[in-house]
Amino acid sequence: MASPSQLQTLIELARRETDDAAKRLGQALKAVQEAEDKLNMLIGYRDEYSKRFQASQQAGITPMAYRNFQAFMGKLDDAIRGQEEVLKHTQVKGEREKSAWQEAERKRMSYSTLNDRAMAAAVKAENKRDQKAMDEHAARQAFHKR
C-alpha cells in the first residue's frame, strides 16, 4: 500500500484535476446556455418578423418586398440551422466535460478511500502494539510480584 504522504500527493493531484474539470464543465455549460439563448433569440426574431410581414401583407406589398422577405427569411432559416448545429456541438462538449469531471471525482474519491483505509489500518496497528505492550507490562508486573 502507498505511504500516507504518497496518498496525500495523489489526493491533491486528483483534487486539482477535479477542480480543473469542474471549471471546464462550467464553461461548457455556459456555452450551451449561450447557444440556446442565441437560438431562441433567432427563432423569436424570425417569428416576430413573420408576424410583421403577415400584417403588412394584408395592407398589400410589392413583389419586390415579397422577394426581399423570402430572401431574408431564407437567411434567418440558415442562421437558425447553423445555430442548431452550434448548440449540438456545445451539448456534446458539455457531456464530454461532465464525464471527465465525474471520472476525476471518482478518482479523487478512490484515493480518499484508500487514504482512509490506510489511516484506519495504521490506527489499528498502533492500538495492537499498545495493547501488546500493556499486556507485556502487566505480565512482567505479575511475574515480579511472585
Buried (B, 14 or more C-beta within 10 A) or exposed (E): EEEEEEBEEBBEEBBEBBEEBBEBBEEBBEBBEEBBEBBEEBBEEBEEBEEEBEEEEEEEEEEEEEEEBEEEBEEBEEBBEEBBEBBEEBBEBBEEBBEBBEEBBEBBEEBBEBBEEBEEEEEEEEEEEEEEEEEEEEEEEEEEEE
